[in-house]
Amino acid sequence: MLISVQLLRALAAWLVVGHHVMQLFFNFEAHNALEDLLVEKGGAGVDVFFVISGLVIFLATADKALTPWRFMLMRVARIAPAYWFYTVLLAGLAAAMPSMFADVELELGHILLSMFFIPAQNPAGYGVYPLLDVGWTLNFEMLFYCLFAVALLVPEAYRLWVVAVLLYLVWYFSGPAFDLADGFYHDDIVLEFLMGVAIGMLYRRGLCRARPWLALLGIMAALAAIYHGADVPRALEWGLPSAVLVISCVALEPYLRGSRCIKMLGDCSYSVYLLHVLVLCAGRWAIEHRGVDPYTMVPVCIVIIALGAFASYHVLERGTHRRLKRWFGIDDAIPSRQAH
């Protein structure tokens, strides 16, 4: 994976962590400029993730003789085991220590729907969320994978348009007239995936190149746009600047290539994303029931999340991914279309 993308993955994951720190520790009450930034703009990390997802999926399948079924097996082997593990872990902890996870209400049917990435009303009553609530983004991701798997049946040059049409159909049938999946997919955030696919097409054609000063200018412009915001749909307010941020960082790839530190930060970002809510819930319990100062608890939780994510990536993500690939009969040496 591109090192520049790994850097963005790490920054996006920790931005979401900061946003949830403000939610769980401070009830979104900001006391300084940094806290206000995390409250108001921390959610933009998800938009960066979605743009990156479209980019990565396109590049991972370009010029590959990849069937839809094999593509889906590869994606499930990559994202599902860790998500299933933390979903089951949360269910077990919530059953054993309900006071620590007061926002969690367990229902078997909802747990199963969560495990299969099917949007459903959370029994705790706060909307269409899976048991591990950050998994709402993975419900979108799984939709993207399914639609992109269909697009693999057409030549590479037409995949963006096929996915766009399919996304529009899902968006339309999720609207008020049909209310598919409780309207979950009737959200303009799905456009951010298309932005990532478009960036992937540009990158493949060698069009994601720019002088360093121009790429840095693009990054500053994107961050300024996210910071100031506008009264427009999310895909424009945060999605479009996220796309500019991604393409600008990709243009700096020659200057970042070879950084093992950045690569590791990016590798651990998925575990950071899945793990952090469990750690922060435990931190909130310590604040509320043991009188721990929240500003003391923040660095403690950050260290636990970082170390836990490092171990999770190496033991859980990599280990289960390799075993599932062997089980599914998937290897990394996917032949190109030219070879066929």
Secondary structure, DSSP 8 states (H G I E B T S, - for coil): --HHHHHHHHHHHHHHHHHHHHHHHHTT---SHHHHHHHHHTTHHHHHHHHHHHHHHHHHHTTB---HHHHHHHHHHHHHHHHHHHHHHHHHHHHH-TTTTTT----HHHHHHHHTT---B-TTSSSB--SSGGGHHHHHHHHHHHHHHHHTTS-GGGHHHHHHHHHHHHHHHTSTTT-GGGGTT--GGGHHHHHHHHHHHHHHTT-----HHHHHHHHHHHHHHHHH--SS-HIIIIIHHHHHHHHHHHHTHHHHTT-HHHHHHHHTHHHHHHHHHHHHHHHHHHHHHH---HHHHHHHHHHHHHHHHHHIIIIIIHHHHHHHHHHHT--S---BTTT-
